[in-house]
């Protein structure tokens, strides 16, 4: 009888042959070269991208497809074609997925997972499957290892099994350890007493009074009550706004017609700077903002740094260096180094650059050129899975509130459950600055599995991404994806997040921080 592993390898070899039949045309190559040249990037002389980017063995140039392929967002997948793509996905993840070994340590059976997925798709023949049906097995994986940086680049969060943080305020102080909670629909979920991310946090509210709050994921919330010690404690779920409602308060504080990078003086002692996004187009505007800030006198006691709703991209907060100095602030990292790493990161560059409008900054063109040129270096034959380890430079547990500021200006960072990925990178950079304050609700939680790499599954043309590394921001191994960074000051209600309340908070902190400074 054939073993499951042997069967999987047989299926994989036949499937990769099918995938290899997908070819890139000369017209697609020419359009890709034209797009690169429009951004000030010199494309390879010829034969780029590869005619067959899915051929084995993998190299640094594998999986790279025309940028136009990323514009497709299929909402249904033909089962037999997706079945072929799943086996290619298996090989890619085994080579380059940063969470592969972490899942195995959790007891996850990768061979069984992909074989069962293949069997389920095989039973559907050539049916057209909604994404929710096609990715039912993937959602089971997300229940074991929530990774908000990996999954299909189409459909909804729910289809992919992704979830972000949802804070809730406890009605009273817990008298003992918390073991379970009940959500608004009456479902009960266990809580891991050894996981600090799941346990209550004592902080202060917008008025400076003690408050206890707890965080779960949107897949399980909203939280209604928590079982701590012998009592069930009522919990009030934090404000979970639609984007339009969030935007109203942000625009009122920023005083701009559009949500763009901006700085304004609220008063002689309070400044405000807004980073709405770290997307490449937004960063181009941030570079212009930096130019406008140079040479100005900055005597603010408090600088409000508004990161709410910032979904990440390429972090750019150098404008803050007009007020403060940063220190190295990275948690322990495990980063991919296989031959697919530069190719998949180039996929990220492609999809994140698709909306750039030329002309772009010289620095941006230089960065794009460097990413493309990296694909033409030599690498290990056979493309084995490889990773490197980097020690922590700073852990979020070292952040202190209150504390004396490093300079004359204290940073007050505003965050919410939509501040994710590189926005969370900005949070840890700010939190490492002595005297900084983090206010709002917990961040998204999409920075435990890091550095997403992008590719397109050839038979269905479905864009996909996988995290190429991992990071431990707290230094204690706690859950992060779906829980995010804790805050110093909890702003749990819509009123707390209003422009008037934020300015009032900054005013309240001024005498409070002077007292700390003494």
TORMIDREN-352572 format. One line per 8 residues: number of its first residue (from 1); for each residue x, y, z of C-alpha. Coordinates in nm, 2 decimals. Each point is the difference from the previous one (the first is absolute). Example, Ala and Ser with C-alpha at 12.3 -4.5 7.8 and 13.67 -1.06 7.14 Angstrom:
<recs>
1) 1.23:-0.45:0.78 ~ 0.14:0.34:-0.07
</recs>
This chain:
<recs>
1) 0.00:0.00:0.00 ~ 0.14:0.34:-0.10 ~ 0.08:0.23:0.29 ~ -0.17:0.34:0.04 ~ 0.34:0.18:-0.06 ~ 0.07:-0.20:-0.32 ~ -0.35:0.07:-0.12 ~ 0.04:0.37:0.07
9) 0.33:0.01:-0.19 ~ -0.16:-0.18:-0.30 ~ -0.29:0.24:-0.01 ~ 0.24:0.30:0.05 ~ 0.22:-0.10:-0.30 ~ -0.30:-0.04:-0.23 ~ -0.15:0.32:0.11 ~ 0.32:0.21:-0.05
17) 0.01:-0.13:-0.35 ~ -0.35:0.14:-0.06 ~ 0.10:0.34:0.16 ~ 0.31:0.01:-0.22 ~ -0.23:0.03:-0.31 ~ -0.10:0.35:0.11 ~ 0.22:0.23:-0.21 ~ 0.07:0.38:0.00
25) -0.05:0.15:-0.35 ~ 0.24:0.24:-0.18 ~ -0.28:0.27:0.02 ~ -0.02:-0.04:0.38 ~ 0.38:0.03:0.03 ~ 0.00:0.32:-0.21 ~ -0.28:0.15:0.21 ~ 0.20:-0.08:0.32
33) 0.31:0.16:-0.14 ~ -0.20:0.31:-0.09 ~ -0.14:0.03:0.35 ~ 0.34:-0.04:0.16 ~ 0.15:0.27:-0.23 ~ -0.28:0.24:0.09 ~ 0.11:-0.02:0.37 ~ 0.36:0.07:-0.09
41) 0.11:-0.37:0.03 ~ 0.22:-0.17:-0.26 ~ -0.15:-0.34:-0.09 ~ 0.21:-0.30:-0.09 ~ 0.12:0.00:-0.36 ~ -0.22:-0.29:-0.11 ~ -0.19:-0.31:0.10 ~ -0.16:0.17:0.31
49) -0.21:-0.12:0.17 ~ 0.09:-0.36:-0.07 ~ -0.22:-0.17:-0.26 ~ -0.07:-0.28:0.26 ~ 0.04:0.14:0.35 ~ -0.15:-0.31:0.16 ~ 0.26:-0.25:-0.13 ~ 0.21:-0.21:0.24
57) 0.24:0.03:0.16 ~ -0.08:0.35:0.14 ~ 0.25:0.29:-0.03 ~ 0.00:0.36:0.10 ~ -0.20:0.08:-0.31 ~ -0.27:-0.26:0.05 ~ -0.36:0.10:0.06 ~ 0.05:0.35:-0.14
65) -0.29:0.09:-0.23 ~ -0.11:0.32:-0.17 ~ -0.13:0.26:0.24 ~ -0.33:0.00:-0.19 ~ -0.07:-0.36:0.13 ~ -0.04:0.15:0.35 ~ -0.29:0.21:-0.11 ~ -0.23:-0.31:-0.02
73) -0.21:-0.07:0.30 ~ -0.20:-0.31:-0.08 ~ -0.30:-0.06:0.23 ~ -0.06:-0.36:-0.11 ~ 0.25:-0.28:-0.08 ~ -0.04:-0.30:-0.22 ~ 0.06:-0.29:0.23 ~ 0.22:-0.21:-0.24
81) 0.22:0.30:-0.09 ~ 0.03:0.10:0.37 ~ 0.09:-0.35:0.08 ~ 0.31:0.03:-0.22 ~ 0.09:0.33:0.15 ~ -0.02:-0.14:0.36 ~ 0.28:-0.24:-0.07 ~ 0.22:0.28:-0.13
89) -0.10:0.20:0.31 ~ 0.12:-0.30:0.21 ~ 0.34:0.02:-0.15 ~ 0.03:0.37:0.03 ~ -0.10:0.00:0.37 ~ 0.23:-0.28:0.08 ~ 0.29:0.19:-0.14 ~ -0.08:0.36:0.11
97) -0.28:0.02:0.25 ~ 0.13:0.16:0.33 ~ -0.26:-0.17:0.21 ~ 0.06:-0.35:-0.14 ~ 0.20:-0.13:0.30 ~ -0.20:0.20:0.25 ~ -0.31:-0.19:-0.11 ~ 0.17:-0.33:0.02
105) 0.09:0.08:0.36 ~ -0.37:0.06:0.06 ~ -0.06:-0.36:-0.12 ~ -0.11:0.10:-0.35 ~ 0.03:-0.27:-0.26 ~ 0.09:0.17:-0.33 ~ 0.00:-0.31:-0.22 ~ -0.34:-0.10:0.13
113) -0.14:0.35:-0.03 ~ 0.09:0.03:-0.37 ~ -0.11:-0.36:-0.08 ~ -0.33:0.06:0.17 ~ -0.05:0.33:-0.19 ~ 0.09:-0.18:-0.33 ~ -0.26:-0.27:0.08 ~ -0.27:0.25:0.08
121) 0.06:0.19:-0.33 ~ 0.01:-0.33:-0.20 ~ -0.35:-0.08:0.12 ~ -0.12:0.33:-0.15 ~ 0.11:-0.08:-0.36 ~ -0.01:0.31:-0.21 ~ -0.25:0.19:0.22 ~ 0.04:0.37:0.04
129) 0.06:0.06:0.37 ~ -0.06:0.32:0.19 ~ 0.32:0.10:0.19 ~ -0.17:-0.08:0.33 ~ -0.04:-0.36:-0.11 ~ 0.34:-0.03:-0.17 ~ 0.18:0.12:0.31 ~ -0.19:-0.19:0.27
137) 0.31:-0.21:0.07 ~ 0.22:0.31:0.02 ~ -0.23:0.15:0.27 ~ 0.05:-0.32:0.21 ~ 0.37:0.08:-0.02 ~ -0.06:0.36:0.11 ~ -0.18:-0.13:0.31 ~ 0.32:-0.18:0.10
145) 0.25:0.27:-0.11 ~ -0.16:0.34:-0.07 ~ 0.22:0.17:-0.26 ~ -0.14:0.32:-0.14 ~ 0.28:0.04:-0.25 ~ -0.07:-0.33:-0.19 ~ -0.29:-0.11:-0.22 ~ -0.19:0.10:-0.32
153) 0.02:0.36:-0.12 ~ -0.37:-0.01:-0.09 ~ -0.33:-0.04:0.18 ~ -0.06:0.10:0.36 ~ 0.17:-0.03:0.33 ~ -0.25:-0.26:0.09 ~ 0.07:-0.21:-0.31 ~ 0.37:-0.02:0.09
161) -0.06:-0.06:0.38 ~ 0.18:0.33:0.09 ~ -0.10:0.20:0.31 ~ 0.11:0.31:0.18 ~ -0.01:0.12:0.36 ~ -0.31:0.10:0.19 ~ 0.04:0.15:0.34 ~ -0.26:0.00:0.28
169) -0.01:0.18:0.33 ~ -0.07:-0.20:0.31 ~ -0.27:0.13:0.24 ~ 0.22:-0.08:0.30 ~ 0.35:-0.11:0.10 ~ 0.05:-0.38:-0.04 ~ 0.03:-0.18:0.33 ~ 0.19:-0.29:-0.15
177) 0.13:-0.15:-0.32 ~ -0.22:0.01:-0.31 ~ -0.08:-0.33:-0.16 ~ -0.28:0.06:-0.26 ~ -0.22:0.26:-0.15 ~ -0.34:0.02:-0.16 ~ -0.07:0.21:-0.31 ~ -0.30:0.19:-0.10
185) -0.15:-0.30:-0.18 ~ 0.02:-0.22:0.31 ~ 0.30:-0.21:-0.12 ~ 0.26:-0.08:0.26 ~ 0.38:-0.02:-0.07 ~ 0.28:-0.11:0.23 ~ 0.28:0.24:0.09 ~ 0.37:-0.11:0.03
193) 0.12:0.11:0.35 ~ 0.36:-0.03:-0.12 ~ -0.05:0.24:-0.29 ~ 0.03:0.37:0.11 ~ -0.18:0.11:-0.32 ~ -0.32:-0.16:0.12 ~ 0.01:0.11:0.36 ~ -0.14:0.33:0.16
201) 0.21:0.32:-0.02 ~ -0.01:0.28:0.26 ~ 0.04:0.34:-0.17 ~ -0.16:0.34:0.03 ~ -0.30:0.15:-0.18 ~ -0.01:0.33:-0.17 ~ -0.06:0.18:0.33 ~ 0.30:-0.17:0.17
209) -0.21:-0.24:0.20 ~ 0.10:-0.37:0.03 ~ -0.17:-0.23:-0.24 ~ 0.02:-0.37:-0.08 ~ -0.04:-0.13:-0.35 ~ 0.04:-0.32:-0.19 ~ 0.06:-0.08:-0.37 ~ -0.13:-0.27:-0.22
217) -0.02:-0.04:-0.38 ~ -0.29:0.11:-0.22 ~ -0.05:-0.36:-0.09 ~ -0.11:-0.06:0.36 ~ -0.14:0.34:0.11 ~ -0.16:0.21:0.10 ~ 0.07:-0.09:0.36 ~ -0.30:0.02:0.23
225) 0.14:-0.15:0.33 ~ 0.31:-0.16:0.14 ~ 0.03:-0.28:0.25 ~ 0.27:0.11:0.25 ~ 0.04:-0.19:0.33 ~ -0.34:-0.09:0.12 ~ -0.19:0.28:-0.18 ~ -0.12:0.08:-0.35
233) 0.08:0.37:-0.05 ~ -0.20:0.20:-0.26 ~ 0.21:0.15:-0.28 ~ -0.07:0.29:-0.23 ~ 0.14:-0.05:-0.35 ~ 0.20:0.29:-0.14 ~ -0.13:0.22:-0.28 ~ 0.03:-0.18:-0.33
241) -0.07:0.27:-0.26 ~ -0.07:-0.01:-0.37 ~ 0.28:0.17:-0.20 ~ -0.22:0.30:-0.06 ~ -0.06:0.06:0.37 ~ 0.37:-0.04:0.08 ~ 0.09:0.25:-0.28 ~ -0.23:0.27:0.14
249) 0.19:0.03:0.32 ~ 0.34:-0.03:-0.16 ~ -0.08:0.27:-0.26 ~ -0.13:0.23:0.28 ~ 0.32:-0.03:0.19 ~ 0.22:0.02:-0.31 ~ -0.21:0.28:-0.15 ~ 0.06:-0.12:-0.35
257) -0.24:-0.07:-0.28 ~ 0.18:-0.32:-0.10 ~ 0.17:-0.25:0.22 ~ 0.36:0.08:-0.09 ~ 0.33:0.03:0.19 ~ -0.02:0.34:0.18 ~ 0.13:0.20:0.29 ~ -0.18:0.28:0.19
265) 0.05:0.20:0.31 ~ -0.29:-0.05:0.24 ~ 0.15:0.25:0.25 ~ 0.34:0.13:0.07 ~ 0.06:-0.31:0.23 ~ -0.19:-0.27:-0.20 ~ 0.08:-0.11:-0.35 ~ -0.17:-0.26:-0.22
273) 0.14:-0.21:-0.28 ~ -0.20:-0.25:-0.20 ~ 0.12:-0.32:-0.17 ~ -0.31:-0.14:-0.17 ~ 0.18:-0.28:-0.19 ~ 0.34:-0.13:-0.09 ~ -0.10:-0.10:-0.35 ~ 0.25:0.10:-0.26
281) -0.22:0.29:-0.13 ~ -0.05:0.12:0.36 ~ 0.37:-0.02:0.07 ~ 0.07:0.22:-0.30 ~ -0.22:0.27:0.17 ~ 0.18:-0.06:0.33 ~ 0.33:0.08:-0.16 ~ -0.14:0.33:-0.11
289) -0.13:0.06:0.36 ~ 0.35:-0.06:0.13 ~ 0.14:0.27:-0.22 ~ -0.26:0.25:0.13 ~ 0.10:-0.08:0.37 ~ 0.37:0.06:-0.04 ~ 0.13:0.33:0.13 ~ -0.30:0.07:0.21
297) 0.02:0.05:0.38 ~ -0.18:-0.28:0.19 ~ -0.06:0.10:0.37 ~ -0.31:-0.22:0.06 ~ -0.02:-0.18:0.33 ~ -0.22:-0.27:-0.15 ~ -0.01:-0.12:-0.36 ~ -0.32:-0.20:-0.08
305) 0.10:-0.27:-0.26 ~ -0.32:-0.13:-0.16 ~ 0.04:-0.35:-0.13 ~ -0.37:-0.10:0.01 ~ -0.12:-0.19:-0.30 ~ 0.35:-0.04:-0.14 ~ 0.01:-0.35:-0.16 ~ 0.38:0.00:-0.05
313) 0.22:-0.02:-0.31 ~ 0.35:0.14:0.01 ~ 0.05:0.17:0.33 ~ 0.11:0.36:-0.02 ~ 0.01:0.21:0.32 ~ 0.32:0.19:-0.05 ~ -0.20:0.32:0.03 ~ -0.01:-0.06:0.38
321) 0.38:0.05:0.02 ~ -0.08:0.37:0.00 ~ -0.12:-0.05:0.36 ~ 0.18:-0.32:0.13 ~ 0.27:-0.26:-0.06 ~ -0.08:-0.36:-0.06 ~ 0.19:-0.30:0.14 ~ 0.03:-0.35:-0.15
329) -0.33:-0.17:0.08 ~ -0.05:-0.34:-0.16 ~ -0.11:-0.32:0.18 ~ 0.16:-0.34:-0.06 ~ -0.04:-0.09:-0.37 ~ 0.02:-0.31:-0.21 ~ 0.03:0.10:-0.37 ~ -0.01:-0.20:-0.32
337) 0.30:-0.04:-0.22 ~ -0.10:-0.26:-0.26 ~ 0.03:0.09:-0.37 ~ -0.37:0.08:0.00 ~ 0.03:0.28:0.26 ~ 0.12:0.27:-0.25 ~ -0.25:-0.12:-0.26 ~ -0.30:0.01:0.24
345) 0.11:0.34:0.14 ~ 0.01:0.13:-0.35 ~ -0.36:-0.12:-0.03 ~ -0.07:0.22:0.29 ~ 0.17:0.29:-0.17 ~ -0.20:-0.06:-0.31 ~ -0.34:-0.01:0.16 ~ 0.08:0.30:0.23
353) 0.13:0.21:-0.29 ~ -0.28:-0.07:-0.24 ~ -0.18:0.33:0.10 ~ 0.31:0.22:-0.02 ~ -0.03:0.28:-0.25 ~ 0.32:0.12:-0.17 ~ 0.20:0.20:0.05 ~ 0.11:-0.14:0.34
361) 0.28:0.10:0.23 ~ 0.36:-0.10:-0.09 ~ 0.03:-0.19:0.33 ~ -0.31:-0.20:-0.09 ~ 0.14:-0.09:-0.35 ~ 0.33:-0.10:0.16 ~ -0.18:-0.23:0.25 ~ -0.20:-0.16:-0.29
369) 0.32:-0.05:-0.20 ~ 0.17:-0.16:0.29 ~ -0.28:-0.25:0.06 ~ 0.00:-0.10:-0.37 ~ 0.38:-0.03:-0.02 ~ 0.00:-0.23:0.31 ~ -0.18:-0.27:-0.21 ~ 0.30:-0.04:-0.22
377) 0.25:-0.11:0.27 ~ 0.11:-0.36:0.04 ~ -0.15:-0.22:0.27 ~ 0.02:-0.35:0.13 ~ -0.08:-0.27:-0.25 ~ -0.33:-0.18:0.06 ~ -0.14:0.30:0.20 ~ -0.01:-0.16:0.35
385) -0.20:0.16:0.28 ~ 0.23:0.23:0.20 ~ -0.04:0.24:0.28 ~ 0.22:0.23:0.21 ~ -0.06:0.11:0.36 ~ 0.04:0.36:0.13 ~ 0.01:0.08:0.37 ~ -0.23:0.25:0.15
393) 0.11:0.36:0.01 ~ -0.29:0.11:0.23 ~ -0.32:-0.16:0.12 ~ -0.34:0.16:0.05 ~ 0.00:-0.11:0.36 ~ 0.28:0.26:0.06 ~ -0.24:0.28:-0.08 ~ -0.09:0.21:0.31
401) -0.28:0.23:0.07 ~ 0.03:0.25:0.15 ~ 0.36:0.08:-0.05 ~ 0.22:0.30:-0.06 ~ 0.03:0.10:-0.37 ~ 0.32:-0.02:-0.19 ~ -0.02:0.36:-0.11 ~ -0.22:0.30:0.03
409) -0.29:-0.16:-0.19 ~ -0.20:-0.30:0.11 ~ -0.16:-0.22:-0.27 ~ -0.36:-0.09:0.04 ~ -0.08:-0.28:-0.25 ~ -0.37:-0.06:-0.09 ~ -0.07:-0.35:-0.11 ~ -0.30:-0.22:-0.07
417) -0.09:-0.35:-0.12 ~ 0.08:0.09:-0.36 ~ 0.36:0.10:0.06 ~ 0.17:-0.30:-0.13 ~ 0.32:-0.14:-0.15 ~ 0.25:0.28:-0.06 ~ -0.23:0.23:0.20 ~ 0.08:-0.24:0.29
425) 0.36:0.04:-0.09 ~ -0.04:0.37:0.05 ~ -0.17:-0.06:0.34 ~ 0.30:-0.20:0.13 ~ 0.24:0.27:-0.13 ~ -0.20:0.27:0.19 ~ -0.05:-0.22:0.31 ~ 0.38:-0.04:0.02
433) 0.04:0.38:0.03 ~ 0.02:0.08:0.38 ~ -0.31:0.18:0.13 ~ -0.22:-0.09:-0.30 ~ -0.37:-0.08:0.06 ~ -0.21:-0.25:-0.20 ~ -0.37:0.08:0.01 ~ -0.31:-0.15:-0.16
441) -0.09:-0.37:-0.03 ~ 0.23:-0.29:-0.08 ~ 0.15:0.00:-0.35 ~ -0.12:-0.23:-0.27 ~ 0.24:-0.29:0.07 ~ 0.17:-0.08:-0.33 ~ 0.37:0.01:0.08 ~ 0.08:-0.34:0.16
449) 0.04:-0.16:-0.34 ~ 0.18:0.27:-0.20 ~ 0.14:0.10:-0.34 ~ -0.28:-0.12:-0.23 ~ 0.11:-0.14:-0.33 ~ -0.24:0.01:-0.30 ~ -0.06:-0.23:-0.29 ~ -0.28:-0.11:-0.24
457) -0.14:-0.35:-0.01 ~ 0.03:-0.07:-0.38 ~ -0.30:-0.21:-0.08 ~ -0.26:0.21:0.18 ~ 0.19:0.33:-0.02 ~ -0.07:0.05:0.37 ~ 0.25:0.24:0.17 ~ 0.13:-0.15:0.33
465) 0.24:0.10:0.27 ~ 0.20:-0.17:0.27 ~ 0.20:0.14:0.29 ~ 0.37:-0.06:-0.05 ~ 0.11:0.04:0.36 ~ -0.11:0.03:0.36 ~ 0.06:0.25:0.28 ~ -0.05:0.00:0.38
473) -0.07:0.36:0.09 ~ -0.06:-0.05:0.37 ~ 0.28:-0.25:0.05 ~ -0.22:-0.24:0.19 ~ -0.15:-0.20:-0.28 ~ -0.36:0.12:0.05 ~ -0.26:0.01:-0.27 ~ 0.02:0.31:-0.22
481) -0.20:-0.05:-0.32 ~ -0.36:0.09:0.08 ~ 0.11:0.16:0.34 ~ 0.25:0.27:-0.10 ~ 0.18:0.25:0.23 ~ -0.15:0.09:0.34 ~ -0.06:0.37:0.07 ~ 0.09:0.22:0.30
489) -0.33:0.20:-0.02 ~ -0.32:-0.18:-0.11 ~ -0.23:0.20:-0.23 ~ -0.28:-0.25:-0.02 ~ -0.30:0.21:-0.12 ~ -0.08:0.22:-0.30 ~ 0.01:0.30:0.23 ~ 0.35:-0.09:0.12
497) 0.11:0.00:-0.36 ~ -0.15:0.34:-0.09 ~ 0.22:0.30:-0.09 ~ -0.12:0.18:0.31 ~ 0.09:-0.29:0.23 ~ 0.34:-0.05:-0.15 ~ 0.10:0.37:0.04 ~ -0.14:-0.02:0.36
505) 0.22:-0.30:0.06 ~ 0.31:0.18:-0.13 ~ -0.08:0.29:0.23 ~ -0.05:-0.23:0.30 ~ 0.33:-0.17:-0.07 ~ 0.20:0.33:0.00 ~ -0.02:0.07:0.38 ~ 0.01:-0.37:0.07
513) 0.32:-0.05:-0.20 ~ 0.16:0.31:0.16 ~ -0.06:-0.16:0.33 ~ 0.16:-0.32:-0.11 ~ 0.30:0.19:-0.14 ~ 0.06:0.16:0.34
</recs>
